Amino acid sequence: VIHLVKLNQNGKITAKCGVITDTAGSSVWWSKVTCPTCTPYIWVDDLRGFGKMMVHRDEVKSPPPRTKVMRRRSKPSA
Ligand SMILES: [Zn+2]
């Protein structure tokens, strides 16, 4: 079983599900994770600039709506 790394302290891995394992029994890549408890979680870039953060994959699927102002450009006349 491959767990999702939550904390790495000198090769001593604490998995998302709470299991203590080693680098051979864990991964930071969710695609390699086989532990059913760790599987729904994924590391993503923290958009606030703090680095990486672990979130539930459902949260990734539904990001907050962007308030982006779309500017209409008039088509260039060819
Ligand atoms: Zn796990």
N, CA, C, O and the ligand as a Tripos MOL2 file, in Angstrom:
@<TRIPOS>MOLECULE
protein
  313   311    79     0     0
PROTEIN
NO_CHARGES

@<TRIPOS>ATOM
      1 N           0.8480   -1.2000    0.0000 N.3       1 VAL1
      2 CA          0.0000    0.0000    0.0000 C.3       1 VAL1
      3 C           0.8780    1.2420    0.0000 C.2       1 VAL1
      4 O           1.8070    1.3570    0.8000 O.2       1 VAL1
      5 N           0.5790    2.1690   -0.9010 N.am      2 ILE2
      6 CA          1.3030    3.4370   -0.9690 C.3       2 ILE2
      7 C           0.4270    4.5400   -0.3750 C.2       2 ILE2
      8 O          -0.7120    4.7520   -0.7890 O.2       2 ILE2
      9 N           0.9980    5.2290    0.6060 N.am      3 HIS3
     10 CA          0.2540    6.3170    1.2600 C.3       3 HIS3
     11 C           0.6750    7.6690    0.6950 C.2       3 HIS3
     12 O           1.7270    7.8000    0.0690 O.2       3 HIS3
     13 N          -0.1570    8.6540    0.9260 N.am      4 LEU4
     14 CA          0.1740   10.0150    0.5280 C.3       4 LEU4
     15 C           0.9650   10.6870    1.6460 C.2       4 LEU4
     16 O           0.5280   10.7380    2.7960 O.2       4 LEU4
     17 N           2.1390   11.2010    1.2840 N.am      5 VAL5
     18 CA          3.0060   11.8510    2.2620 C.3       5 VAL5
     19 C           2.3540   13.1210    2.7920 C.2       5 VAL5
     20 O           1.9580   14.0050    2.0320 O.2       5 VAL5
     21 N           2.2530   13.1860    4.1080 N.am      6 LYS6
     22 CA          1.7790   14.4210    4.7180 C.3       6 LYS6
     23 C           2.9600   15.1790    5.3150 C.2       6 LYS6
     24 O           3.0490   16.4040    5.2370 O.2       6 LYS6
     25 N           3.8740   14.3940    5.9230 N.am      7 LEU7
     26 CA          5.0090   15.0010    6.5930 C.3       7 LEU7
     27 C           6.2170   14.0870    6.4150 C.2       7 LEU7
     28 O           6.1230   12.8740    6.6020 O.2       7 LEU7
     29 N           7.3390   14.6760    6.0560 N.am      8 ASN8
     30 CA          8.5690   13.9010    5.8980 C.3       8 ASN8
     31 C           9.6190   14.4520    6.8490 C.2       8 ASN8
     32 O          10.1150   15.5640    6.6700 O.2       8 ASN8
     33 N           9.9530   13.6550    7.8680 N.am      9 GLN9
     34 CA         10.9580   14.0700    8.8340 C.3       9 GLN9
     35 C          12.1320   13.1060    8.7650 C.2       9 GLN9
     36 O          12.1290   12.0500    9.3980 O.2       9 GLN9
     37 N          13.1340   13.4900    7.9840 N.am     10 ASN10
     38 CA         14.3370   12.6700    7.8130 C.3      10 ASN10
     39 C          14.0110   11.2500    7.3820 C.2      10 ASN10
     40 O          14.5790   10.2930    7.9080 O.2      10 ASN10
     41 N          13.0880   11.1090    6.4160 N.am     11 GLY11
     42 CA         12.7580    9.7940    5.8940 C.3      11 GLY11
     43 C          11.6660    9.0790    6.6560 C.2      11 GLY11
     44 O          11.1720    8.0380    6.2240 O.2      11 GLY11
     45 N          11.2890    9.6420    7.7960 N.am     12 LYS12
     46 CA         10.1660    9.0770    8.5450 C.3      12 LYS12
     47 C           8.9010    9.7850    8.0780 C.2      12 LYS12
     48 O           8.6910   10.9710    8.3320 O.2      12 LYS12
     49 N           8.0650    9.0110    7.3830 N.am     13 ILE13
     50 CA          6.9100    9.5950    6.7240 C.3      13 ILE13
     51 C           5.6530    9.4570    7.5710 C.2      13 ILE13
     52 O           5.3130    8.3680    8.0320 O.2      13 ILE13
     53 N           4.9790   10.5640    7.7640 N.am     14 THR14
     54 CA          3.6360   10.5140    8.3290 C.3      14 THR14
     55 C           2.6620   10.6940    7.1740 C.2      14 THR14
     56 O           2.6800   11.7150    6.4860 O.2      14 THR14
     57 N           1.8150    9.6960    6.9690 N.am     15 ALA15
     58 CA          0.8760    9.7370    5.8540 C.3      15 ALA15
     59 C          -0.3540   10.5540    6.2140 C.2      15 ALA15
     60 O          -0.6090   10.8520    7.3800 O.2      15 ALA15
     61 N          -1.1020   10.9040    5.1910 N.am     16 LYS16
     62 CA         -2.3280   11.6610    5.3930 C.3      16 LYS16
     63 C          -3.2860   10.9390    6.3330 C.2      16 LYS16
     64 O          -3.9610   11.5710    7.1460 O.2      16 LYS16
     65 N          -3.3420    9.6210    6.2220 N.am     17 CYS17
     66 CA         -4.2810    8.8410    7.0300 C.3      17 CYS17
     67 C          -3.7610    8.5970    8.4370 C.2      17 CYS17
     68 O          -4.4630    8.0060    9.2580 O.2      17 CYS17
     69 N          -2.5310    9.0450    8.7340 N.am     18 GLY18
     70 CA         -2.0110    8.9050   10.0830 C.3      18 GLY18
     71 C          -1.0100    7.7890   10.2470 C.2      18 GLY18
     72 O          -0.4000    7.6620   11.3080 O.2      18 GLY18
     73 N          -0.8230    6.9710    9.2180 N.am     19 VAL19
     74 CA          0.1140    5.8620    9.2820 C.3      19 VAL19
     75 C           1.5520    6.3860    9.2350 C.2      19 VAL19
     76 O           1.8620    7.3060    8.4780 O.2      19 VAL19
     77 N           2.4170    5.7960   10.0460 N.am     20 ILE20
     78 CA          3.8410    6.1020    9.9780 C.3      20 ILE20
     79 C           4.4980    5.0820    9.0600 C.2      20 ILE20
     80 O           4.4000    3.8760    9.2890 O.2      20 ILE20
     81 N           5.1680    5.5680    8.0210 N.am     21 THR21
     82 CA          5.7840    4.6670    7.0580 C.3      21 THR21
     83 C           7.1320    5.2380    6.6240 C.2      21 THR21
     84 O           7.6660    6.1340    7.2770 O.2      21 THR21
     85 N           7.6740    4.7280    5.5380 N.am     22 ASP22
     86 CA          8.9280    5.2530    5.0170 C.3      22 ASP22
     87 C           8.7300    5.6820    3.5650 C.2      22 ASP22
     88 O           7.6240    5.6140    3.0280 O.2      22 ASP22
     89 N           9.8190    6.1250    2.9410 N.am     23 THR23
     90 CA          9.7030    6.6480    1.5810 C.3      23 THR23
     91 C           9.2630    5.5730    0.5870 C.2      23 THR23
     92 O           8.6760    5.8850   -0.4490 O.2      23 THR23
     93 N           9.5520    4.2940    0.9070 N.am     24 ALA24
     94 CA          9.1640    3.2200    0.0060 C.3      24 ALA24
     95 C           7.6610    2.9430    0.0580 C.2      24 ALA24
     96 O           7.0880    2.3920   -0.8820 O.2      24 ALA24
     97 N           7.0420    3.3280    1.1510 N.am     25 GLY25
     98 CA          5.6180    3.0420    1.3200 C.3      25 GLY25
     99 C           4.7440    4.2620    1.1640 C.2      25 GLY25
    100 O           3.5960    4.2880    1.6070 O.2      25 GLY25
    101 N           5.3170    5.2940    0.5140 N.am     26 SER26
    102 CA          4.5540    6.5220    0.3780 C.3      26 SER26
    103 C           4.9840    7.2760   -0.8670 C.2      26 SER26
    104 O           6.0330    7.0000   -1.4480 O.2      26 SER26
    105 N           4.1580    8.2310   -1.2660 N.am     27 SER27
    106 CA          4.4660    9.0440   -2.4250 C.3      27 SER27
    107 C           3.7660   10.3840   -2.2790 C.2      27 SER27
    108 O           2.7410   10.4890   -1.6060 O.2      27 SER27
    109 N           4.3240   11.4050   -2.9090 N.am     28 VAL28
    110 CA          3.6410   12.7000   -2.9300 C.3      28 VAL28
    111 C           2.7310   12.8010   -4.1510 C.2      28 VAL28
    112 O           1.9600   13.7500   -4.2910 O.2      28 VAL28
    113 N           2.8360   11.8020   -5.0360 N.am     29 TRP29
    114 CA          2.0190   11.8300   -6.2550 C.3      29 TRP29
    115 C           0.7650   11.0110   -6.0360 C.2      29 TRP29
    116 O           0.8300    9.8130   -5.7580 O.2      29 TRP29
    117 N          -0.3770   11.6640   -6.1640 N.am     30 TRP30
    118 CA         -1.6360   10.9790   -5.8800 C.3      30 TRP30
    119 C          -1.8860    9.8250   -6.8380 C.2      30 TRP30
    120 O          -2.5980    8.8810   -6.4960 O.2      30 TRP30
    121 N          -1.3070    9.8900   -8.0350 N.am     31 SER31
    122 CA         -1.5330    8.8280   -9.0090 C.3      31 SER31
    123 C          -0.8690    7.5190   -8.5900 C.2      31 SER31
    124 O          -1.2260    6.4500   -9.0840 O.2      31 SER31
    125 N           0.1080    7.6090   -7.6660 N.am     32 LYS32
    126 CA          0.7840    6.4060   -7.1860 C.3      32 LYS32
    127 C           0.2030    5.8960   -5.8750 C.2      32 LYS32
    128 O           0.5210    4.7920   -5.4320 O.2      32 LYS32
    129 N          -0.6440    6.7020   -5.2650 N.am     33 VAL33
    130 CA         -1.1980    6.3550   -3.9610 C.3      33 VAL33
    131 C          -2.2710    5.2780   -4.1040 C.2      33 VAL33
    132 O          -3.1750    5.3910   -4.9310 O.2      33 VAL33
    133 N          -2.1550    4.2270   -3.2810 N.am     34 THR34
    134 CA         -3.1420    3.1530   -3.3390 C.3      34 THR34
    135 C          -3.9450    3.0410   -2.0540 C.2      34 THR34
    136 O          -4.9400    2.3180   -2.0170 O.2      34 THR34
    137 N          -3.5400    3.7360   -1.0020 N.am     35 CYS35
    138 CA         -4.2770    3.7140    0.2550 C.3      35 CYS35
    139 C          -5.6240    4.4080    0.0540 C.2      35 CYS35
    140 O          -5.6670    5.5580   -0.3840 O.2      35 CYS35
    141 N          -6.7270    3.7160    0.3710 N.am     36 PRO36
    142 CA         -8.0560    4.2840    0.1300 C.3      36 PRO36
    143 C          -8.3320    5.5380    0.9530 C.2      36 PRO36
    144 O          -9.1270    6.3880    0.5510 O.2      36 PRO36
    145 N          -7.6810    5.6510    2.0930 N.am     37 THR37
    146 CA         -7.9040    6.8410    2.9260 C.3      37 THR37
    147 C          -7.1360    8.0360    2.3870 C.2      37 THR37
    148 O          -7.6010    9.1730    2.4710 O.2      37 THR37
    149 N          -5.9580    7.7740    1.8330 N.am     38 CYS38
    150 CA         -5.1220    8.8580    1.3180 C.3      38 CYS38
    151 C          -5.5260    9.2820   -0.0940 C.2      38 CYS38
    152 O          -5.2910   10.4230   -0.4930 O.2      38 CYS38
    153 N          -6.1260    8.3760   -0.8370 N.am     39 THR39
    154 CA         -6.4040    8.6020   -2.2550 C.3      39 THR39
    155 C          -7.1540    9.8990   -2.5890 C.2      39 THR39
    156 O          -6.8110   10.5610   -3.5690 O.2      39 THR39
    157 N          -8.1700   10.2780   -1.7980 N.am     40 PRO40
    158 CA         -8.9230   11.4830   -2.2270 C.3      40 PRO40
    159 C          -8.1450   12.7860   -2.1000 C.2      40 PRO40
    160 O          -8.6160   13.8360   -2.5380 O.2      40 PRO40
    161 N          -6.9570   12.7250   -1.5040 N.am     41 TYR41
    162 CA         -6.2390   13.9720   -1.2570 C.3      41 TYR41
    163 C          -5.1360   14.2000   -2.2720 C.2      41 TYR41
    164 O          -4.5800   13.2550   -2.8310 O.2      41 TYR41
    165 N          -4.8310   15.4480   -2.5000 N.am     42 ILE42
    166 CA         -3.8900   15.8110   -3.5420 C.3      42 ILE42
    167 C          -3.1380   17.0680   -3.1160 C.2      42 ILE42
    168 O          -3.6950   17.9660   -2.4850 O.2      42 ILE42
    169 N          -1.8490   17.1060   -3.4810 N.am     43 TRP43
    170 CA         -1.0530   18.3040   -3.2220 C.3      43 TRP43
    171 C          -1.2320   19.2770   -4.3770 C.2      43 TRP43
    172 O          -1.1090   18.9040   -5.5440 O.2      43 TRP43
    173 N          -1.5190   20.5150   -4.0420 N.am     44 VAL44
    174 CA         -1.6650   21.5350   -5.0820 C.3      44 VAL44
    175 C          -0.8720   22.7740   -4.6760 C.2      44 VAL44
    176 O          -0.4590   22.9170   -3.5250 O.2      44 VAL44
    177 N          -0.6710   23.6590   -5.6360 N.am     45 ASP45
    178 CA         -0.0220   24.9250   -5.3320 C.3      45 ASP45
    179 C          -0.9680   25.8020   -4.5300 C.2      45 ASP45
    180 O          -2.1260   26.0040   -4.8980 O.2      45 ASP45
    181 N          -0.4480   26.3140   -3.4340 N.am     46 ASP46
    182 CA         -1.2090   27.2580   -2.6570 C.3      46 ASP46
    183 C          -1.1780   28.5940   -3.3800 C.2      46 ASP46
    184 O          -0.1280   29.2190   -3.5230 O.2      46 ASP46
    185 N          -2.3480   29.0160   -3.8300 N.am     47 LEU47
    186 CA         -2.4070   30.2150   -4.6650 C.3      47 LEU47
    187 C          -2.0530   31.4830   -3.8970 C.2      47 LEU47
    188 O          -1.8540   32.5410   -4.4940 O.2      47 LEU47
    189 N          -1.9760   31.3750   -2.5700 N.am     48 ARG48
    190 CA         -1.6000   32.5440   -1.7830 C.3      48 ARG48
    191 C          -0.0800   32.7010   -1.7120 C.2      48 ARG48
    192 O           0.4300   33.6780   -1.1640 O.2      48 ARG48
    193 N           0.6340   31.7260   -2.2740 N.am     49 GLY49
    194 CA          2.0710   31.8630   -2.3430 C.3      49 GLY49
    195 C           2.8340   31.2240   -1.1970 C.2      49 GLY49
    196 O           4.0070   31.5300   -0.9810 O.2      49 GLY49
    197 N           2.1730   30.3340   -0.4580 N.am     50 PHE50
    198 CA          2.8450   29.6900    0.6690 C.3      50 PHE50
    199 C           3.4540   28.3450    0.2780 C.2      50 PHE50
    200 O           3.9470   27.6160    1.1390 O.2      50 PHE50
    201 N           3.4260   28.0140   -0.9980 N.am     51 GLY51
    202 CA          3.9900   26.7430   -1.4240 C.3      51 GLY51
    203 C           2.9080   25.7410   -1.7540 C.2      51 GLY51
    204 O           1.9640   26.0420   -2.4850 O.2      51 GLY51
    205 N           3.0540   24.5360   -1.2020 N.am     52 LYS52
    206 CA          2.0940   23.4850   -1.4950 C.3      52 LYS52
    207 C           1.1350   23.2830   -0.3320 C.2      52 LYS52
    208 O           1.4860   23.4870    0.8310 O.2      52 LYS52
    209 N          -0.0700   22.8820   -0.6690 N.am     53 MET53
    210 CA         -1.0090   22.5260    0.3750 C.3      53 MET53
    211 C          -1.7920   21.2910   -0.0560 C.2      53 MET53
    212 O          -1.9770   21.0350   -1.2460 O.2      53 MET53
    213 N          -2.2490   20.5280    0.9440 N.am     54 MET54
    214 CA         -2.9860   19.3140    0.6610 C.3      54 MET54
    215 C          -4.4810   19.5930    0.7560 C.2      54 MET54
    216 O          -4.9690   20.1310    1.7500 O.2      54 MET54
    217 N          -5.1810   19.2220   -0.2800 N.am     55 VAL55
    218 CA         -6.6230   19.4520   -0.2810 C.3      55 VAL55
    219 C          -7.3410   18.1910   -0.7570 C.2      55 VAL55
    220 O          -6.7390   17.3080   -1.3680 O.2      55 VAL55
    221 N          -8.6310   18.1280   -0.4650 N.am     56 HIS56
    222 CA         -9.4530   17.0460   -0.9740 C.3      56 HIS56
    223 C          -9.6970   17.2980   -2.4630 C.2      56 HIS56
    224 O          -9.8780   18.4390   -2.8900 O.2      56 HIS56
    225 N          -9.7000   16.2430   -3.2250 N.am     57 ARG57
    226 CA         -9.8170   16.4130   -4.6740 C.3      57 ARG57
    227 C         -11.1240   17.0670   -5.0850 C.2      57 ARG57
    228 O         -11.1890   17.7210   -6.1250 O.2      57 ARG57
    229 N         -12.1730   16.8970   -4.2760 N.am     58 ASP58
    230 CA        -13.4470   17.5450   -4.5860 C.3      58 ASP58
    231 C         -13.3130   19.0600   -4.5440 C.2      58 ASP58
    232 O         -14.0220   19.7780   -5.2490 O.2      58 ASP58
    233 N         -12.3900   19.5390   -3.7070 N.am     59 GLU59
    234 CA        -12.1970   20.9800   -3.6160 C.3      59 GLU59
    235 C         -11.4980   21.5130   -4.8600 C.2      59 GLU59
    236 O         -11.6840   22.6650   -5.2510 O.2      59 GLU59
    237 N         -10.6870   20.6480   -5.4760 N.am     60 VAL60
    238 CA         -9.9790   21.0580   -6.6780 C.3      60 VAL60
    239 C         -10.9440   21.1630   -7.8560 C.2      60 VAL60
    240 O         -10.8060   22.0250   -8.7240 O.2      60 VAL60
    241 N         -11.9340   20.2520   -7.8610 N.am     61 LYS61
    242 CA        -12.8750   20.2210   -8.9760 C.3      61 LYS61
    243 C         -13.7560   21.4560   -9.0090 C.2      61 LYS61
    244 O         -14.2070   21.8790  -10.0730 O.2      61 LYS61
    245 N         -14.0010   22.0320   -7.8380 N.am     62 SER62
    246 CA        -14.8880   23.1940   -7.7950 C.3      62 SER62
    247 C         -14.1540   24.4080   -7.2270 C.2      62 SER62
    248 O         -14.3690   24.7880   -6.0760 O.2      62 SER62
    249 N         -13.3010   25.0020   -8.0280 N.am     63 PRO63
    250 CA        -12.5820   26.1950   -7.5820 C.3      63 PRO63
    251 C         -13.5360   27.3660   -7.4720 C.2      63 PRO63
    252 O         -14.5710   27.3930   -8.1380 O.2      63 PRO63
    253 N         -13.1980   28.3250   -6.6440 N.am     64 PRO64
    254 CA        -14.0640   29.5100   -6.5190 C.3      64 PRO64
    255 C         -14.1440   30.2490   -7.8430 C.2      64 PRO64
    256 O         -13.1550   30.3270   -8.5720 O.2      64 PRO64
    257 N         -15.3010   30.7840   -8.1580 N.am     65 PRO65
    258 CA        -15.4710   31.4850   -9.4390 C.3      65 PRO65
    259 C         -14.5590   32.6970   -9.5350 C.2      65 PRO65
    260 O         -14.4040   33.4600   -8.5810 O.2      65 PRO65
    261 N         -13.9780   32.8500  -10.6720 N.am     66 ARG66
    262 CA        -13.0700   33.9780  -10.8590 C.3      66 ARG66
    263 C         -13.8480   35.2330  -11.2200 C.2      66 ARG66
    264 O         -14.7630   35.2110  -12.0420 O.2      66 ARG66
    265 N         -13.4680   36.2960  -10.5980 N.am     67 THR67
    266 CA        -14.0930   37.5730  -10.9330 C.3      67 THR67
    267 C         -13.1610   38.3010  -11.8820 C.2      67 THR67
    268 O         -12.4310   39.2170  -11.5020 O.2      67 THR67
    269 N         -13.2110   37.8670  -13.1170 N.am     68 LYS68
    270 CA        -12.3470   38.4590  -14.1130 C.3      68 LYS68
    271 C         -13.1710   39.2970  -15.0710 C.2      68 LYS68
    272 O         -14.1550   38.8280  -15.6440 O.2      68 LYS68
    273 N         -12.7750   40.4890  -15.2300 N.am     69 VAL69
    274 CA        -13.5090   41.3850  -16.1150 C.3      69 VAL69
    275 C         -13.0690   41.1380  -17.5510 C.2      69 VAL69
    276 O         -11.9020   41.2950  -17.9110 O.2      69 VAL69
    277 N         -14.0430   40.7490  -18.3460 N.am     70 MET70
    278 CA        -13.7320   40.5150  -19.7520 C.3      70 MET70
    279 C         -13.9120   41.8130  -20.5380 C.2      70 MET70
    280 O         -14.9730   42.4370  -20.5250 O.2      70 MET70
    281 N         -12.8800   42.1750  -21.1910 N.am     71 ARG71
    282 CA        -12.9780   43.3750  -22.0100 C.3      71 ARG71
    283 C         -13.2990   43.0030  -23.4530 C.2      71 ARG71
    284 O         -12.6600   42.1450  -24.0630 O.2      71 ARG71
    285 N         -14.2700   43.6530  -23.9480 N.am     72 ARG72
    286 CA        -14.6270   43.4010  -25.3450 C.3      72 ARG72
    287 C         -13.7450   44.2440  -26.2470 C.2      72 ARG72
    288 O         -13.5850   45.4530  -26.0790 O.2      72 ARG72
    289 N         -13.1990   43.5540  -27.1850 N.am     73 ARG73
    290 CA        -12.3760   44.2890  -28.1390 C.3      73 ARG73
    291 C         -13.0950   44.3520  -29.4730 C.2      73 ARG73
    292 O         -13.6640   43.3660  -29.9410 O.2      73 ARG73
    293 N         -13.0600   45.4630  -30.0400 N.am     74 SER74
    294 CA        -13.6500   45.5870  -31.3700 C.3      74 SER74
    295 C         -12.7440   44.8940  -32.3650 C.2      74 SER74
    296 O         -11.5210   45.0190  -32.3050 O.2      74 SER74
    297 N         -13.3490   44.1740  -33.2690 N.am     75 LYS75
    298 CA        -12.5490   43.4380  -34.2450 C.3      75 LYS75
    299 C         -11.7820   44.3930  -35.1510 C.2      75 LYS75
    300 O         -12.3210   45.3860  -35.6400 O.2      75 LYS75
    301 N         -10.5480   44.0760  -35.3550 N.am     76 PRO76
    302 CA         -9.7770   44.9280  -36.2830 C.3      76 PRO76
    303 C         -10.3130   44.7840  -37.7110 C.2      76 PRO76
    304 O         -10.4980   43.6720  -38.2060 O.2      76 PRO76
    305 N         -10.5480   45.8710  -38.3330 N.am     77 SER77
    306 CA        -11.0770   45.8180  -39.6900 C.3      77 SER77
    307 C          -9.9440   45.5050  -40.6650 C.2      77 SER77
    308 O          -8.9610   46.2400  -40.7650 O.2      77 SER77
    309 N         -10.1110   44.3910  -41.3810 N.am     78 ALA78
    310 CA         -9.0390   43.9820  -42.2850 C.3      78 ALA78
    311 C          -9.2390   44.6050  -43.6630 C.2      78 ALA78
    312 O          -8.4340   44.3770  -44.5660 O.2      78 ALA78
    313 ZN         -2.8150    6.1090    3.8710 Zn       79 ZN79
@<TRIPOS>BOND
     1     1     2 1
     2     2     3 1
     3     3     4 2
     4     3     5 am
     5     5     6 1
     6     6     7 1
     7     7     8 2
     8     7     9 am
     9     9    10 1
    10    10    11 1
    11    11    12 2
    12    11    13 am
    13    13    14 1
    14    14    15 1
    15    15    16 2
    16    15    17 am
    17    17    18 1
    18    18    19 1
    19    19    20 2
    20    19    21 am
    21    21    22 1
    22    22    23 1
    23    23    24 2
    24    23    25 am
    25    25    26 1
    26    26    27 1
    27    27    28 2
    28    27    29 am
    29    29    30 1
    30    30    31 1
    31    31    32 2
    32    31    33 am
    33    33    34 1
    34    34    35 1
    35    35    36 2
    36    35    37 am
    37    37    38 1
    38    38    39 1
    39    39    40 2
    40    39    41 am
    41    41    42 1
    42    42    43 1
    43    43    44 2
    44    43    45 am
    45    45    46 1
    46    46    47 1
    47    47    48 2
    48    47    49 am
    49    49    50 1
    50    50    51 1
    51    51    52 2
    52    51    53 am
    53    53    54 1
    54    54    55 1
    55    55    56 2
    56    55    57 am
    57    57    58 1
    58    58    59 1
    59    59    60 2
    60    59    61 am
    61    61    62 1
    62    62    63 1
    63    63    64 2
    64    63    65 am
    65    65    66 1
    66    66    67 1
    67    67    68 2
    68    67    69 am
    69    69    70 1
    70    70    71 1
    71    71    72 2
    72    71    73 am
    73    73    74 1
    74    74    75 1
    75    75    76 2
    76    75    77 am
    77    77    78 1
    78    78    79 1
    79    79    80 2
    80    79    81 am
    81    81    82 1
    82    82    83 1
    83    83    84 2
    84    83    85 am
    85    85    86 1
    86    86    87 1
    87    87    88 2
    88    87    89 am
    89    89    90 1
    90    90    91 1
    91    91    92 2
    92    91    93 am
    93    93    94 1
    94    94    95 1
    95    95    96 2
    96    95    97 am
    97    97    98 1
    98    98    99 1
    99    99   100 2
   100    99   101 am
   101   101   102 1
   102   102   103 1
   103   103   104 2
   104   103   105 am
   105   105   106 1
   106   106   107 1
   107   107   108 2
   108   107   109 am
   109   109   110 1
   110   110   111 1
   111   111   112 2
   112   111   113 am
   113   113   114 1
   114   114   115 1
   115   115   116 2
   116   115   117 am
   117   117   118 1
   118   118   119 1
   119   119   120 2
   120   119   121 am
   121   121   122 1
   122   122   123 1
   123   123   124 2
   124   123   125 am
   125   125   126 1
   126   126   127 1
   127   127   128 2
   128   127   129 am
   129   129   130 1
   130   130   131 1
   131   131   132 2
   132   131   133 am
   133   133   134 1
   134   134   135 1
   135   135   136 2
   136   135   137 am
   137   137   138 1
   138   138   139 1
   139   139   140 2
   140   139   141 am
   141   141   142 1
   142   142   143 1
   143   143   144 2
   144   143   145 am
   145   145   146 1
   146   146   147 1
   147   147   148 2
   148   147   149 am
   149   149   150 1
   150   150   151 1
   151   151   152 2
   152   151   153 am
   153   153   154 1
   154   154   155 1
   155   155   156 2
   156   155   157 am
   157   157   158 1
   158   158   159 1
   159   159   160 2
   160   159   161 am
   161   161   162 1
   162   162   163 1
   163   163   164 2
   164   163   165 am
   165   165   166 1
   166   166   167 1
   167   167   168 2
   168   167   169 am
   169   169   170 1
   170   170   171 1
   171   171   172 2
   172   171   173 am
   173   173   174 1
   174   174   175 1
   175   175   176 2
   176   175   177 am
   177   177   178 1
   178   178   179 1
   179   179   180 2
   180   179   181 am
   181   181   182 1
   182   182   183 1
   183   183   184 2
   184   183   185 am
   185   185   186 1
   186   186   187 1
   187   187   188 2
   188   187   189 am
   189   189   190 1
   190   190   191 1
   191   191   192 2
   192   191   193 am
   193   193   194 1
   194   194   195 1
   195   195   196 2
   196   195   197 am
   197   197   198 1
   198   198   199 1
   199   199   200 2
   200   199   201 am
   201   201   202 1
   202   202   203 1
   203   203   204 2
   204   203   205 am
   205   205   206 1
   206   206   207 1
   207   207   208 2
   208   207   209 am
   209   209   210 1
   210   210   211 1
   211   211   212 2
   212   211   213 am
   213   213   214 1
   214   214   215 1
   215   215   216 2
   216   215   217 am
   217   217   218 1
   218   218   219 1
   219   219   220 2
   220   219   221 am
   221   221   222 1
   222   222   223 1
   223   223   224 2
   224   223   225 am
   225   225   226 1
   226   226   227 1
   227   227   228 2
   228   227   229 am
   229   229   230 1
   230   230   231 1
   231   231   232 2
   232   231   233 am
   233   233   234 1
   234   234   235 1
   235   235   236 2
   236   235   237 am
   237   237   238 1
   238   238   239 1
   239   239   240 2
   240   239   241 am
   241   241   242 1
   242   242   243 1
   243   243   244 2
   244   243   245 am
   245   245   246 1
   246   246   247 1
   247   247   248 2
   248   247   249 am
   249   249   250 1
   250   250   251 1
   251   251   252 2
   252   251   253 am
   253   253   254 1
   254   254   255 1
   255   255   256 2
   256   255   257 am
   257   257   258 1
   258   258   259 1
   259   259   260 2
   260   259   261 am
   261   261   262 1
   262   262   263 1
   263   263   264 2
   264   263   265 am
   265   265   266 1
   266   266   267 1
   267   267   268 2
   268   267   269 am
   269   269   270 1
   270   270   271 1
   271   271   272 2
   272   271   273 am
   273   273   274 1
   274   274   275 1
   275   275   276 2
   276   275   277 am
   277   277   278 1
   278   278   279 1
   279   279   280 2
   280   279   281 am
   281   281   282 1
   282   282   283 1
   283   283   284 2
   284   283   285 am
   285   285   286 1
   286   286   287 1
   287   287   288 2
   288   287   289 am
   289   289   290 1
   290   290   291 1
   291   291   292 2
   292   291   293 am
   293   293   294 1
   294   294   295 1
   295   295   296 2
   296   295   297 am
   297   297   298 1
   298   298   299 1
   299   299   300 2
   300   299   301 am
   301   301   302 1
   302   302   303 1
   303   303   304 2
   304   303   305 am
   305   305   306 1
   306   306   307 1
   307   307   308 2
   308   307   309 am
   309   309   310 1
   310   310   311 1
   311   311   312 2
@<TRIPOS>SUBSTRUCTURE
     1 VAL1         2 RESIDUE 1 A VAL
     2 ILE2         6 RESIDUE 1 A ILE
     3 HIS3        10 RESIDUE 1 A HIS
     4 LEU4        14 RESIDUE 1 A LEU
     5 VAL5        18 RESIDUE 1 A VAL
     6 LYS6        22 RESIDUE 1 A LYS
     7 LEU7        26 RESIDUE 1 A LEU
     8 ASN8        30 RESIDUE 1 A ASN
     9 GLN9        34 RESIDUE 1 A GLN
    10 ASN10       38 RESIDUE 1 A ASN
    11 GLY11       42 RESIDUE 1 A GLY
    12 LYS12       46 RESIDUE 1 A LYS
    13 ILE13       50 RESIDUE 1 A ILE
    14 THR14       54 RESIDUE 1 A THR
    15 ALA15       58 RESIDUE 1 A ALA
    16 LYS16       62 RESIDUE 1 A LYS
    17 CYS17       66 RESIDUE 1 A CYS
    18 GLY18       70 RESIDUE 1 A GLY
    19 VAL19       74 RESIDUE 1 A VAL
    20 ILE20       78 RESIDUE 1 A ILE
    21 THR21       82 RESIDUE 1 A THR
    22 ASP22       86 RESIDUE 1 A ASP
    23 THR23       90 RESIDUE 1 A THR
    24 ALA24       94 RESIDUE 1 A ALA
    25 GLY25       98 RESIDUE 1 A GLY
    26 SER26      102 RESIDUE 1 A SER
    27 SER27      106 RESIDUE 1 A SER
    28 VAL28      110 RESIDUE 1 A VAL
    29 TRP29      114 RESIDUE 1 A TRP
    30 TRP30      118 RESIDUE 1 A TRP
    31 SER31      122 RESIDUE 1 A SER
    32 LYS32      126 RESIDUE 1 A LYS
    33 VAL33      130 RESIDUE 1 A VAL
    34 THR34      134 RESIDUE 1 A THR
    35 CYS35      138 RESIDUE 1 A CYS
    36 PRO36      142 RESIDUE 1 A PRO
    37 THR37      146 RESIDUE 1 A THR
    38 CYS38      150 RESIDUE 1 A CYS
    39 THR39      154 RESIDUE 1 A THR
    40 PRO40      158 RESIDUE 1 A PRO
    41 TYR41      162 RESIDUE 1 A TYR
    42 ILE42      166 RESIDUE 1 A ILE
    43 TRP43      170 RESIDUE 1 A TRP
    44 VAL44      174 RESIDUE 1 A VAL
    45 ASP45      178 RESIDUE 1 A ASP
    46 ASP46      182 RESIDUE 1 A ASP
    47 LEU47      186 RESIDUE 1 A LEU
    48 ARG48      190 RESIDUE 1 A ARG
    49 GLY49      194 RESIDUE 1 A GLY
    50 PHE50      198 RESIDUE 1 A PHE
    51 GLY51      202 RESIDUE 1 A GLY
    52 LYS52      206 RESIDUE 1 A LYS
    53 MET53      210 RESIDUE 1 A MET
    54 MET54      214 RESIDUE 1 A MET
    55 VAL55      218 RESIDUE 1 A VAL
    56 HIS56      222 RESIDUE 1 A HIS
    57 ARG57      226 RESIDUE 1 A ARG
    58 ASP58      230 RESIDUE 1 A ASP
    59 GLU59      234 RESIDUE 1 A GLU
    60 VAL60      238 RESIDUE 1 A VAL
    61 LYS61      242 RESIDUE 1 A LYS
    62 SER62      246 RESIDUE 1 A SER
    63 PRO63      250 RESIDUE 1 A PRO
    64 PRO64      254 RESIDUE 1 A PRO
    65 PRO65      258 RESIDUE 1 A PRO
    66 ARG66      262 RESIDUE 1 A ARG
    67 THR67      266 RESIDUE 1 A THR
    68 LYS68      270 RESIDUE 1 A LYS
    69 VAL69      274 RESIDUE 1 A VAL
    70 MET70      278 RESIDUE 1 A MET
    71 ARG71      282 RESIDUE 1 A ARG
    72 ARG72      286 RESIDUE 1 A ARG
    73 ARG73      290 RESIDUE 1 A ARG
    74 SER74      294 RESIDUE 1 A SER
    75 LYS75      298 RESIDUE 1 A LYS
    76 PRO76      302 RESIDUE 1 A PRO
    77 SER77      306 RESIDUE 1 A SER
    78 ALA78      310 RESIDUE 1 A ALA
    79 ZN79       313 GROUP 0 **** ****
